[in-house]
Amino acid sequence: MNNSLQQLAACSRRYGGDSSFVFLGGGNTSCKDQNTLYVKPSGVSLSAIQAEDFVAMRREDLRRVFSEPLPRQTEERERTVKNLMTAAVVDASAGRPSVEAPLHELIPYRFVIHTHPVLVNGMTCAQAGAEACARLFPEALWIDYADPGCTLALAVREKIGKIADGGKTAPNMIFLQNHGVFVAADSIGEVDELYRKIISTLEAAYRKAGLETALPTLPANRESARNLASRLRGLCRAQGFGTAIMTDDLFAPAEGPVTPDHVVYGKSFPLVGMPTRENLREWIDSHGYEPKICVIPDLAVFTVGTTLREARDLQTVARNAALVRHLAQAFGGIRYLDEREYRFIEGWEAESYRRRA
């Protein structure tokens, strides 16, 4: 298994270091042998992961997630699943396994590489994403939006079970609505080939739709933006949070929650409009949190963080979401997460842990 782990680590760093596949450390990967699943720990960046960082889990114990009776109430169910996963961790392993570990266990291939490619999410976050997936990737499995973690794993288990009952081979590609893609195979070379197919197919679809695969931008009005940045920075300080910085250029941002990762890092909604003390306070009272992204239409897009690094990371979040929105035009326009979906992410302990890690 040592050789497989070395291959997995190298593959994880390669995809994790490519911002077109992963942003701000998202995604998770694994490999397995007959008895053990080795999975990325929560809070560890793919771009820097080493073979020894992966959490070893006893597969037989991990499968109890699918055999034990689970509480119906969401918080109790998530707590039960977390405890079952913890009990499956091999004693010598350190770290908290990815919340998607049960899903990795379900997929009957040696290597599983889950990423959030922006070109993929242009399809998965689109109104007609399911139809596009069936047309472009007929051999793949499409999963309608499901809450990450246990709920998603159960949804995939049901679909894979039906495929097995029909005597067919489990799919190598699983596209998740408003989330990303799982690619799995028995060798890293096969994984890479599948990803190349996915990206080339989607690039062709965007070309056919007349869409550039880079984020369309306009030069920001530097003088106005600097004045607004100073004003917003003062308002944030007066409210007791953050520092504001402007983006390098102007773009059309996503107006709502795009994927769980966008919610985790950038919250569900941007503040839109000219900031004043009154509307900033009103926005915070309405949403229950301080804005991370502030949009002054036709002038500038700002990000607000408690540190300069966080504010810069939020620029990555805002640009990624904006590009997904742009690409989704090829498939009927953007589909934002609905209120139940984004509220779950906002309150999910597992994602709060990952954000802190």
ABEGO torsion letter per residue (X at the ends): XAAAAAAAAAAAAAAAABAAABBGGBEBBBBBBAABBBBBBBGBBAAABBAAABBBBBAAAAAAAAABBBBABAAAAAAAAAAAAAAABBAABBEBBBAAAAAAAABABABBBBBBBAAAAAAAABAAAAAAAAAABAABBBBBBBBBEAAAAAAAAAAAAAAAAAGBBBBABBBBBGAEBBBBBABAAAAAAAAAAAAAAAAAAAAAAGBBABBBBBBBBAAAAAAAAAAAAAAAAAAGBEBBBBBABBBBBBABBABAAAAAAAEABBBBEBBBAAAAAAAAAAAGBBBABBBBBGABBBBBBABAAAAAAAAAAAAAAAAAAAAAAAAGEBBBBBAAAAAAAAABAAAAAAAAX
